[in-house]
Amino acid sequence: MTYIIIALTFIFLLSLIYLYKPILRLIAEKRAIPKMEKILFSNTNETKESVLETIHNVTSKRLSDDLILDYFYKIKGLQVLNINKPINFWLKIYLTSPTKVKLNYFEQVKFYETFLNYPKINDSNSKPIYKGKELRTYNLGKNLKTQLSEKLISQKLA
Protein backbone atom coordinates (compact mmCIF):
# COMPACT_ATOMS: atom_id res chain seq x y z
CA MET A 1 0.00 0.00 0.00
CA THR A 2 2.79 2.43 0.87
CA TYR A 3 4.55 1.62 -2.40
CA ILE A 4 1.46 2.69 -4.32
CA ILE A 5 1.28 6.01 -2.46
CA ILE A 6 4.99 6.64 -3.02
CA ALA A 7 4.68 5.77 -6.71
CA LEU A 8 1.65 8.05 -7.15
CA THR A 9 3.46 10.88 -5.35
CA PHE A 10 6.50 10.38 -7.56
CA ILE A 11 4.36 10.40 -10.73
CA PHE A 12 2.55 13.53 -9.52
CA LEU A 13 5.83 15.34 -8.86
CA LEU A 14 7.25 14.35 -12.25
CA SER A 15 4.13 15.57 -14.04
CA LEU A 16 4.22 18.82 -12.07
CA ILE A 17 7.85 19.40 -13.06
CA TYR A 18 7.07 18.56 -16.68
CA LEU A 19 4.06 20.93 -16.82
CA TYR A 20 5.66 23.78 -14.84
CA LYS A 21 6.55 26.01 -17.81
CA PRO A 22 3.31 25.62 -19.77
CA ILE A 23 1.26 26.35 -16.65
CA LEU A 24 3.43 29.36 -15.81
CA ARG A 25 3.07 30.69 -19.38
CA LEU A 26 -0.70 30.20 -19.31
CA ILE A 27 -1.01 32.16 -16.06
CA ALA A 28 1.32 34.85 -17.40
CA GLU A 29 -0.78 35.19 -20.56
CA LYS A 30 -4.01 35.65 -18.60
CA ARG A 31 -2.47 38.31 -16.34
CA ALA A 32 -0.34 40.17 -18.91
CA ILE A 33 -2.80 40.67 -21.76
CA PRO A 34 -4.92 43.33 -19.99
CA LYS A 35 -1.74 45.26 -19.13
CA MET A 36 -0.49 45.02 -22.72
CA GLU A 37 -3.83 46.29 -24.01
CA LYS A 38 -3.58 49.33 -21.74
CA ILE A 39 -0.05 50.04 -22.97
CA LEU A 40 -0.52 49.44 -26.68
CA PHE A 41 -4.06 50.73 -27.12
CA SER A 42 -3.91 53.75 -24.81
CA ASN A 43 -3.95 56.07 -27.84
CA THR A 44 -7.53 56.68 -28.97
CA ASN A 45 -6.55 56.93 -32.65
CA GLU A 46 -5.65 53.23 -32.92
CA THR A 47 -8.14 50.63 -31.81
CA LYS A 48 -7.79 46.91 -31.54
CA GLU A 49 -10.18 46.39 -34.44
CA SER A 50 -8.18 48.58 -36.81
CA VAL A 51 -4.95 46.77 -35.88
CA LEU A 52 -6.64 43.41 -36.41
CA GLU A 53 -7.96 44.49 -39.80
CA THR A 54 -4.52 45.73 -40.86
CA ILE A 55 -2.81 42.49 -39.86
CA HIS A 56 -5.57 40.45 -41.53
CA ASN A 57 -4.80 42.34 -44.73
CA VAL A 58 -1.08 41.65 -44.34
CA THR A 59 -1.60 37.92 -43.71
CA SER A 60 -4.43 37.46 -46.25
CA LYS A 61 -6.80 36.51 -43.41
CA ARG A 62 -5.12 33.17 -42.77
CA LEU A 63 -4.81 33.61 -38.98
CA SER A 64 -7.35 33.87 -36.19
CA ASP A 65 -7.72 36.98 -34.04
CA ASP A 66 -6.15 35.29 -31.01
CA LEU A 67 -3.02 34.33 -32.91
CA ILE A 68 -2.71 37.80 -34.44
CA LEU A 69 -3.11 39.54 -31.09
CA ASP A 70 -0.58 37.22 -29.45
CA TYR A 71 1.96 38.02 -32.16
CA PHE A 72 1.21 41.76 -32.01
CA TYR A 73 1.40 41.96 -28.20
CA LYS A 74 4.69 40.10 -28.00
CA ILE A 75 6.48 41.84 -30.87
CA LYS A 76 5.32 45.38 -30.11
CA GLY A 77 5.52 44.79 -26.35
CA LEU A 78 9.18 43.89 -26.63
CA GLN A 79 9.78 47.01 -28.72
CA VAL A 80 7.85 49.38 -26.46
CA LEU A 81 8.90 48.04 -23.06
CA ASN A 82 12.46 47.68 -21.87
CA ILE A 83 12.95 44.19 -20.46
CA ASN A 84 16.11 45.26 -18.63
CA LYS A 85 14.19 47.72 -16.48
CA PRO A 86 11.96 46.48 -13.67
CA ILE A 87 8.56 45.48 -15.04
CA ASN A 88 5.77 43.23 -13.89
CA PHE A 89 6.83 39.59 -13.45
CA TRP A 90 3.91 38.20 -15.45
CA LEU A 91 4.45 40.71 -18.23
CA LYS A 92 8.11 39.72 -18.48
CA ILE A 93 7.28 36.01 -18.61
CA TYR A 94 4.63 36.64 -21.29
CA LEU A 95 6.89 38.79 -23.47
CA THR A 96 9.83 36.40 -23.31
CA SER A 97 7.74 33.37 -24.29
CA PRO A 98 7.68 32.51 -28.01
CA THR A 99 4.82 33.63 -30.21
CA LYS A 100 2.11 31.12 -31.07
CA VAL A 101 2.48 31.72 -34.79
CA LYS A 102 5.34 32.46 -37.15
CA LEU A 103 4.80 34.83 -40.05
CA ASN A 104 6.59 34.20 -43.30
CA TYR A 105 9.30 36.60 -44.46
CA PHE A 106 7.08 38.84 -46.60
CA GLU A 107 4.43 39.09 -43.89
CA GLN A 108 7.07 40.02 -41.33
CA VAL A 109 8.49 42.75 -43.56
CA LYS A 110 5.03 44.18 -44.19
CA PHE A 111 4.21 43.94 -40.47
CA TYR A 112 7.34 45.84 -39.46
CA GLU A 113 6.80 48.46 -42.17
CA THR A 114 3.20 48.99 -41.11
CA PHE A 115 3.80 49.15 -37.35
CA LEU A 116 7.26 50.73 -37.35
CA ASN A 117 6.37 53.70 -35.15
CA TYR A 118 3.45 52.18 -33.31
CA PRO A 119 2.30 53.53 -30.87
CA LYS A 120 2.94 57.07 -32.00
CA ILE A 121 4.62 58.97 -29.20
CA ASN A 122 4.99 62.69 -29.72
CA ASP A 123 8.47 63.99 -28.93
CA SER A 124 9.43 60.89 -26.97
CA ASN A 125 13.12 61.86 -26.74
CA SER A 126 12.50 65.14 -24.99
CA LYS A 127 12.36 65.35 -21.24
CA PRO A 128 11.01 68.38 -19.39
CA ILE A 129 13.46 69.76 -16.83
CA TYR A 130 12.34 72.31 -14.24
CA LYS A 131 14.91 75.04 -13.56
CA GLY A 132 13.73 77.86 -11.38
CA LYS A 133 10.59 79.52 -12.73
CA GLU A 134 10.86 78.25 -16.29
CA LEU A 135 10.30 74.83 -17.79
CA ARG A 136 12.90 73.84 -20.36
CA THR A 137 12.82 70.82 -22.61
CA TYR A 138 16.16 69.31 -23.57
CA ASN A 139 16.37 66.76 -26.33
CA LEU A 140 18.08 63.65 -24.95
CA GLY A 141 19.02 62.53 -28.46
CA LYS A 142 21.14 65.62 -29.04
CA ASN A 143 24.84 65.45 -28.66
CA LEU A 144 26.13 66.81 -25.35
CA LYS A 145 28.69 68.90 -27.19
CA THR A 146 26.01 70.72 -29.20
CA GLN A 147 23.93 71.34 -26.08
CA LEU A 148 26.91 72.87 -24.28
CA SER A 149 27.92 74.96 -27.28
CA GLU A 150 24.38 76.34 -27.58
CA LYS A 151 24.42 77.34 -23.91
CA LEU A 152 27.88 78.92 -24.10
CA ILE A 153 27.20 80.78 -27.35
CA SER A 154 23.94 82.20 -26.01
CA GLN A 155 25.70 83.30 -22.79
CA LYS A 156 28.56 84.99 -24.67
CA LEU A 157 26.16 86.92 -26.91
CA ALA A 158 23.97 88.08 -24.01
RATAFEN-V616089 format. One line per field, one symbol per residue. phi: phi as a letter, one per 20 degrees, with the letter a starting at -180 (. if undefined). psi: psi as a letter, one per 20 degrees, with the letter a starting at -180 (. if undefined). A space follows every 10 residues. Layout:
# RATAFEN-V616089
phi = ???
psi = ???
This chain:
# RATAFEN-V616089
phi = .fffffffff ffffffffef ffffffffff eegffffffe dffffddfff ffffffffel ledfffffff fffffffffe eeffefcggf fffffeefff cdefgfffff ffffdfdeff dflfeecfce cmedddddff ffffffffff ffffffff
psi = ghhgggghgg gghghghhjg ghgghgghgh hhghhhhhgh khpihprhhh gggghhhgjk kiqrhghghg ggggghghhg qohhqprpgh gggghiqqqi qpqrghhggh ghggkgkpqp ppliiqpppo ociqoqopoh iqqhghgghg ggghhhi.
